[in-house]
Amino acid sequence: MKLMIASDIHGSAAYCQQLVDAYKKEAPDKLLLLGDLLYHGPRNDLPLDYAPKKVIELLNDLKEAILCVRGNCEAEVDQMVLGFPVLADYAYLDVNGFRIFATHGHLYGETTPPPLAKGDILLCGHTHVPACRDHEGFCYMNPGSVSIPKENSEHSYMILEERTFFWKSLDGTVYKTH
């Protein structure tokens, strides 16, 4: 299975469109979104082309392919307008021999992990910073942010293909693998 992983769109129609374009080029089996889809949050400036209604339209067009977990900016009203589930705090996935605990990162994160088995992957968004760090018993990974990257990182997403993770900028350029 080929999995595309993205987080923190924060209502940016421009960057969401770039993500959708990348999705069409990558042709993954599923798109895993790690939350913070529509609202920019009180700690962030408005992202480029802030238009949550357009983001709703773009994501709903892909609803059959989307798996999603709830971010700290999601609310019950978001579920009323999105055509795929967005209110689960986490999901366990078995993909290509990896056991992945997918969550946004505000409840469970790198320094506050859930109970994990040795070799599990803790996959989070929230920080807006791409990461891959091994810890005793698990590996922490973060795709960074689609619309509001921090610490001079790329507007980015991840791909899991076969047994390799690729961090990519929205234009598809690979800048990290694991």
C-alpha positions in Angstrom: 0.0 0.0 0.0 1.2 3.5 -0.8 0.2 6.0 1.9 0.3 9.8 1.6 0.5 11.6 5.0 -0.1 15.3 5.5 -1.0 17.6 8.4 -1.9 21.2 9.3 -3.6 22.6 6.2 -5.2 25.3 8.5 -7.8 26.5 5.9 -5.3 27.5 3.2 -7.0 26.8 -0.2 -3.8 27.6 -2.1 -1.7 25.0 -0.2 -4.5 22.5 0.0 -4.8 22.7 -3.8 -1.0 22.0 -4.0 -1.5 19.0 -1.8 -4.4 17.8 -4.0 -2.2 18.2 -7.1 0.6 16.2 -5.3 -2.0 13.6 -4.3 -3.0 13.2 -8.0 0.7 12.9 -9.1 1.6 10.5 -6.3 -1.5 8.3 -6.8 -1.5 6.8 -3.3 -4.0 4.2 -2.0 -5.0 6.5 0.9 -4.4 10.0 2.2 -3.9 10.2 5.9 -4.5 13.6 7.4 -3.2 14.3 10.9 -5.6 17.1 11.7 -6.0 20.9 11.8 -7.7 21.0 8.4 -9.9 24.1 8.4 -9.2 26.6 11.2 -5.9 28.5 11.4 -5.8 28.6 15.3 -5.2 31.5 17.6 -1.4 31.0 17.6 -0.9 31.2 13.8 -1.2 34.0 11.4 -3.7 33.5 8.6 -2.2 31.3 6.0 -2.0 32.1 2.3 -5.5 32.1 0.7 -7.3 31.4 3.9 -10.6 29.9 2.5 -11.9 27.0 4.6 -15.0 26.6 2.4 -12.7 25.9 -0.6 -10.6 23.5 1.5 -13.9 21.7 2.4 -14.7 21.3 -1.3 -11.2 20.1 -2.2 -11.0 17.5 0.6 -14.6 16.3 0.1 -13.7 15.5 -3.5 -11.2 13.0 -2.1 -13.4 11.7 0.7 -13.2 8.0 -0.3 -9.4 8.1 0.0 -9.1 10.1 3.2 -8.3 8.7 6.7 -8.2 11.5 9.3 -7.5 12.1 13.0 -8.7 15.1 15.0 -6.4 18.1 15.5 -6.6 20.6 18.3 -8.3 23.0 15.9 -11.1 20.6 14.8 -14.6 21.1 16.2 -17.8 19.2 15.9 -19.0 21.7 13.3 -16.2 20.6 11.0 -17.7 17.1 10.9 -20.9 18.6 9.7 -19.3 19.9 6.6 -16.6 17.3 5.8 -17.7 14.1 4.2 -15.2 11.8 6.1 -14.7 11.2 9.8 -12.5 13.8 11.5 -13.2 13.5 15.2 -11.1 10.4 16.3 -8.2 11.4 18.5 -6.0 8.6 17.0 -5.9 5.6 14.7 -3.8 2.4 14.7 -2.8 1.4 11.3 -0.9 -1.6 10.0 0.7 -0.6 6.8 3.5 -2.4 4.9 4.6 -4.2 8.0 4.6 -1.1 10.2 2.3 -0.6 13.2 1.5 3.1 13.2 -0.1 5.2 15.9 -1.5 8.2 14.0 -2.5 11.2 16.0 -2.3 15.0 15.8 0.2 15.4 18.5 -1.5 17.7 21.1 -2.7 14.8 23.3 -0.1 12.2 22.5 3.3 13.3 21.2 7.0 12.7 21.1 7.4 13.6 24.8 4.0 12.2 25.9 3.6 9.0 23.8 0.8 6.5 24.3 1.6 2.9 25.3 3.5 1.6 22.2 5.0 -1.7 21.4 8.7 -2.0 20.5 9.1 -0.9 16.9 5.9 1.1 16.6 5.8 4.4 14.8 4.3 7.4 16.5 3.1 9.6 13.6 2.1 13.2 14.6 1.5 16.6 13.1 0.9 19.6 15.4 4.5 21.0 15.6 4.6 22.0 11.9 8.2 20.7 11.9 9.2 17.6 9.9 10.9 15.0 12.0 12.1 11.4 12.3 13.7 10.5 15.6 14.3 7.1 17.1 13.4 6.6 20.8 13.7 3.6 23.0 10.9 1.3 21.7 9.4 3.6 19.0 10.1 6.0 16.2 8.6 9.5 16.2 7.7 10.9 12.7 6.1 14.2 11.6 5.3 15.2 8.1 5.6 18.9 8.9 2.9 21.3 7.8 1.2 21.8 4.4 0.5 25.5 4.9 2.4 26.9 7.9 5.8 25.2 8.2 7.9 26.3 11.1 11.7 26.4 11.9 12.5 27.1 8.2 11.0 23.8 7.0 9.3 23.1 3.7 5.6 23.1 2.9 5.5 19.3 3.0 4.0 15.9 3.2 5.2 12.3 3.5 4.9 9.2 1.4 5.1 5.6 2.8 5.9 3.3 -0.1 7.0 -0.3 0.4 9.1 0.1 3.6 10.5 3.6 3.0 9.2 6.9 4.3 9.8 9.9 2.0 9.5 13.5 3.2 8.6 15.7 0.2 8.0 19.4 -0.5 4.7 20.2 -2.1 6.3 20.2 -5.5 7.2 16.5 -5.0 11.0 17.0 -4.3 12.3 14.4 -1.8 14.3 16.0 0.9 14.5 13.2 3.5 14.0 9.4 3.7 13.9 6.8 6.4 
